[in-house]
Amino acid sequence: MKILVSACLLGEKCRYDGRCSDVTNVSEFIKAHDVIGVCPEVAGGLPTPRLPAEIVGKYVLRNNGDDVTSEFINGAEISLKIAQSQDVDMAILKSKSPSCGIDTVYDGSFSKTLKAGNGIFAQKLLDIGIPCFTENSLSDKI
């Protein structure tokens, strides 16, 4: 099975704060599979570290108001092409992220409040039928 995984969940320091989100349950699950790591935000040209960003309506804005929607869309498109070219069977993505969140993302107020919705990249994967999980939902759904 080929699994696409958010690079930050693989220990890559590509999160907005320059850290990774390495988690044991993801590491254990992927051991027996082919893994393709991606970070849509870095693929879209955003640096690490970077200011936090959240989805506000149809836009992705940094906490200083800068619009980074195009970087998020470009990174999602690049990462989607990787997923398609590698013929991945599923994805494990970083929860709550404006790129990778599944079912819930931060609401745009930068107050750690969540709202229903998917990240930009996650939605593109779901739209083409790739099953998506987060590090939190992995054990519940597989």
N, C-alpha and C positions, 0 to 999 in steps of 0.2 A: 504494500500500500504506500502511495506517495502522499505525504502530508506537508502542506504549506504551513509554516509557523511564523508568527511575528518574531522578528529577530531579537527583540528585547527579552522574549521568553526563553531564548536560547543562550542568554548570557551576554549578548552584545550590548554595549553601552551606547544605545542610540535613542533612548527616551529623551523627552524634552529637557529633563533635568540632568542629563549626562549619565544616568544610571541604567542598569538593566533590571529586569523583572524575573530573573531566573526562579523557576518554581519546580519543586520536586515532582509533583504529579505529572507535569508535562514531560519532564526529563525521563521519567520512568516509562510513560506511555510510548514515547517516540523511539525508544531504544531499538525496537525490532522493525522499524520502518525506514523508508527513504524519506529524508527531510530536506525541504527547501526553505531556507530562511529569507524573509523579506522585511524591509521597513519602508512602507510607502512614503512616509514623511521625508526620510533621507533620500529616497529615490526621486522625490519631487524637488529636491534641491535645498531642503531646509537643513541648517547646521545643527550640530549637537555640541553643547547644549543650545536650547532655544527657548524663547518665551512660551509659556503655556498657551494653547489655543483650544477653543470650544466652538461647537456648531451653534450659530445664531441665525435662525430662519434658514435661508438658502446659502448662507455664507459661513466660512470658517474664519474667526477673528482671534487675534492674539489678545492677551489681557491689556495691552496698551492701545487696542483699537485697530491695529494694522490688519488688513485683509490678506489672508494667505490661502484663500479659496483655490486659486489657480495652482498653487504648489501642491495642495492636497489632492486635487483632481488629477493633475499630471502624475503624481506619485502613485495614485490608485490605478491609473491606466497602465503605467509601466509595470507595476506589480501584478496586475491582472494578466498582462501578456506573458509574464513569467509563469503564472499559474496555469495558463492555457497551454503554453509550449511544453511544460513539464507534465501535463495531463494529471494534475493532482486529484486525489480522491476526496480530500477533506481539508479543512483549515482549522488551526487552533490560533486564535487571535487574542490580543490584549484587551481585556474588558474595559469598558467606559471610555476608551480612546475615541477621539474624533475621526480617526482613520479606521480603527479595527474593532470598535465596540459592537457588541451584539445585544440586541433588545434594549439596552440602556446606554446612554451617553450623558456626559455632563451638559447641563441646560443652557450654558452660555452666560451665566451670571458670575462665574468664577468663585462660587461659594460652596463647591463640592456637592451641589444639588443635582440629582439625576432626573432624566426625563426618558420617556420611551423613545426608542429610535436606534438606528444602526449608524456606524461610522461610514465614511465615504467609500473606503475600500471594501469593507464588509458587505455593504449593500451591492456593490458590483459583483462580488463572488456569489452572493445569494441570488442575484438576478439571473445568473447563468447556471444555477442549480448545484453549486458546490456547497455541501453541508459545512456549516461554520459553528465552532464552539469557542468558548473562552477558557482560560485557565481555571475559572471557577465552575463552569458548567460541564467540563470534560468528563468527570467521573459520574455525573448524573445521567448523561445522555449516551454514553458508549458502553 
